[in-house]
Amino acid sequence: MTTSSSKMGKVENKQVIFKGYTDGSPVETDMELKHGNLIKLEAPKGSNVVVLKNLYLSCDTYMRGRMRDRHDSYIPPFLPGSAIEGYGVAKVVDSDCPDLKSGDIVSGLTNWEEYSLIQNTGQLKKIEQVDGIPLSYHLGLLGMPGFTAYAGFYEACAPKKGDYVFVSAATSAVGQLVGQLAKIYGCYVVGSTGTSQKVELLKNKLGFDEALNYKEESDLEAALARVAAVFFAALVVAGTMWYFPEGIDVYFDNVGGAMLDATIANMRNHGRIALCGILSQNNRNDPQSFRNMFSVISKRITMKGFLQSDFVHLYPRFLEDVTRYYKQGKIVYLEDMNDGLESAPAAFVGLFSGKNVGKQVIRVAKE
């Protein structure tokens, strides 16, 4: 909606404001929908900035950490009283940057608002639209979560064909792609998730070999021992007996906590664990204790934390490979789309109760 100031090139810019730091579980009132802010849709000359019209915004669990007043992380906390920052897909309205022009579609860090003035234009990536791939997929499948899955699986997990791979938060923006890449690579894949509906999606839509609902398990360690037993089970294929070795070779960890501890107990010798996220620990202030850490020594397990930014040199290969897999029908992608900037706070909070099914995206404006 424009105001009388639009005659001067200014329009109203609806925003989602971060109200203040919190250590508890995120709630919608940690954020506020603000009207009345005005923005001039013109990039100042000599500034190298761009003005963006935001089309899609990404809800990501890592953003929970930015709601704490902590300055020891890889990314700074949000600024109270300012629009929330996150990944988005946007259209360039005006540009003083020589690498971008009006009408270009870009992805990168923007703000939770209708229009954004971006000073750090170097982090924006120009999107080359591909037939059959929605623009919003550049926040998931072809965006930061997809690249996290790609770099984490191929680099941090160091997979081998025939590995037995376990993925937690397996229907998440990252987890769903990890499992499918592992299947393409020739691995046996089991995923964990939090509802029976998502278990069925993992097995029947995403192609996982097996899946478990961790909320139905009173003993995670015993549940994963059953997974290991599946790996050890005998299969008869074309008259030939095949045996799966016991245990888990690769664990792609998105949750930390009790699931990580239980998985360590069920790893094979020389297993690899990629530490991607700690979803179960997001609202804890006390340190998590582990009972099975000695297994890391006795089984010579490698545990590796990583950030997707460690592997930017792989980004072109990632785009090429994943785009090809998607167009060939070798991978599918689950996306949960909410309409309107006003829906963003509830959608973000829903991430932490598993309300979303797939990558959570907010559609701010039509393309």
Secondary structure as the mmCIF struct_conf table of DSSP 4:
data_model
#
loop_
_struct_conf.conf_type_id
_struct_conf.id
_struct_conf.beg_label_comp_id
_struct_conf.beg_label_asym_id
_struct_conf.beg_label_seq_id
_struct_conf.end_label_comp_id
_struct_conf.end_label_asym_id
_struct_conf.end_label_seq_id
HELX_RH_3T_P HELX_RH_3T_P1 SER A 4 MET A 8
TURN_TY1_P TURN_TY1_P1 GLY A 9 GLY A 9
STRN STRN1 LYS A 10 GLU A 12
STRN STRN2 GLN A 15 PHE A 18
BEND BEND1 ASP A 23 GLY A 24
HELX_RH_3T_P HELX_RH_3T_P2 GLU A 28 ASP A 30
STRN STRN3 MET A 31 LYS A 34
STRN STRN4 LEU A 38 LYS A 40
BEND BEND2 LEU A 41 GLU A 42
HELX_LH_PP_P HELX_LH_PP_P1 ALA A 43 PRO A 44
TURN_TY1_P TURN_TY1_P2 LYS A 45 GLY A 46
BEND BEND3 SER A 47 SER A 47
STRN STRN5 VAL A 50 SER A 58
HELX_RH_3T_P HELX_RH_3T_P3 THR A 61 MET A 67
BEND BEND4 ARG A 68 ARG A 68
BEND BEND5 ASP A 72 ILE A 75
HELX_LH_PP_P HELX_LH_PP_P2 PRO A 76 PHE A 78
TURN_TY1_P TURN_TY1_P3 PRO A 80 GLY A 81
BEND BEND6 SER A 82 SER A 82
STRN STRN6 ALA A 83 ALA A 83
HELX_LH_PP_P HELX_LH_PP_P3 ILE A 84 ILE A 84
STRN STRN7 GLU A 85 SER A 95
TURN_TY1_P TURN_TY1_P4 PRO A 98 ASP A 99
TURN_TY1_P TURN_TY1_P5 SER A 102 GLY A 103
STRN STRN8 ILE A 105 ASN A 111
BEND BEND7 TRP A 112 TRP A 112
STRN STRN9 GLU A 113 GLU A 113
BEND BEND8 GLU A 114 GLU A 114
STRN STRN10 TYR A 115 ILE A 118
BEND BEND9 GLN A 119 GLN A 119
HELX_RH_3T_P HELX_RH_3T_P4 THR A 121 GLN A 123
STRN STRN11 LYS A 125 LYS A 126
TURN_TY1_P TURN_TY1_P6 ASP A 131 GLY A 132
BEND BEND10 ILE A 133 ILE A 133
HELX_RH_3T_P HELX_RH_3T_P5 LEU A 135 LEU A 139
TURN_TY1_P TURN_TY1_P7 GLY A 140 LEU A 142
BEND BEND11 GLY A 143 GLY A 143
HELX_RH_AL_P HELX_RH_AL_P1 MET A 144 ALA A 151
HELX_RH_PI_P HELX_RH_PI_P1 GLY A 152 ALA A 156
BEND BEND12 CYS A 157 CYS A 157
TURN_TY1_P TURN_TY1_P8 LYS A 161 GLY A 162
STRN STRN12 TYR A 164 VAL A 167
BEND BEND13 SER A 168 ALA A 169
TURN_TY1_P TURN_TY1_P9 ALA A 170 THR A 171
BEND BEND14 SER A 172 SER A 172
TURN_TY1_P TURN_TY1_P10 ALA A 173 VAL A 174
HELX_RH_AL_P HELX_RH_AL_P2 GLY A 175 TYR A 185
TURN_TY1_P TURN_TY1_P11 GLY A 186 GLY A 186
STRN STRN13 TYR A 188 THR A 193
BEND BEND15 GLY A 194 THR A 195
HELX_RH_AL_P HELX_RH_AL_P3 SER A 196 ASN A 204
TURN_TY1_P TURN_TY1_P12 LYS A 205 LYS A 205
BEND BEND16 LEU A 206 LEU A 206
BEND BEND17 ASP A 209 ASP A 209
STRN STRN14 GLU A 210 ASN A 213
HELX_RH_3T_P HELX_RH_3T_P6 TYR A 214 GLU A 216
BEND BEND18 SER A 218 SER A 218
HELX_RH_AL_P HELX_RH_AL_P4 LEU A 220 PHE A 232
STRN STRN15 ALA A 234 VAL A 237
TURN_TY1_P TURN_TY1_P13 ALA A 238 GLY A 239
STRN STRN16 THR A 240 TYR A 243
HELX_LH_PP_P HELX_LH_PP_P4 PHE A 244 PRO A 245
BEND BEND19 GLU A 246 GLY A 247
STRN STRN17 ILE A 248 ASP A 253
BEND BEND20 ASN A 254 VAL A 255
HELX_RH_AL_P HELX_RH_AL_P5 GLY A 257 ALA A 265
TURN_TY1_P TURN_TY1_P14 ASN A 266 ASN A 266
STRN STRN18 MET A 267 LEU A 275
HELX_RH_3T_P HELX_RH_3T_P7 LEU A 279 GLN A 281
TURN_TY1_P TURN_TY1_P15 ASN A 282 ASN A 283
BEND BEND21 ASP A 286 ASP A 286
HELX_LH_PP_P HELX_LH_PP_P5 PRO A 287 SER A 289
BEND BEND22 ARG A 291 ARG A 291
TURN_TY1_P TURN_TY1_P16 MET A 293 MET A 293
HELX_RH_AL_P HELX_RH_AL_P6 PHE A 294 SER A 298
TURN_TY1_P TURN_TY1_P17 LYS A 299 ARG A 300
STRN STRN19 THR A 302 GLY A 305
HELX_RH_3T_P HELX_RH_3T_P8 GLN A 308 LEU A 314
HELX_RH_AL_P HELX_RH_AL_P7 TYR A 315 LYS A 327
TURN_TY1_P TURN_TY1_P18 GLN A 328 GLY A 329
BEND BEND23 LYS A 330 LYS A 330
STRN STRN20 GLU A 335 ASP A 339
BEND BEND24 GLY A 340 GLY A 340
HELX_RH_3T_P HELX_RH_3T_P9 LEU A 341 SER A 343
HELX_RH_AL_P HELX_RH_AL_P8 ALA A 344 GLY A 350
HELX_RH_3T_P HELX_RH_3T_P10 LEU A 351 SER A 353
TURN_TY1_P TURN_TY1_P19 GLY A 354 GLY A 354
BEND BEND25 VAL A 357 GLY A 358
STRN STRN21 LYS A 359 ARG A 363
BEND BEND26 ALA A 365 ALA A 365
#
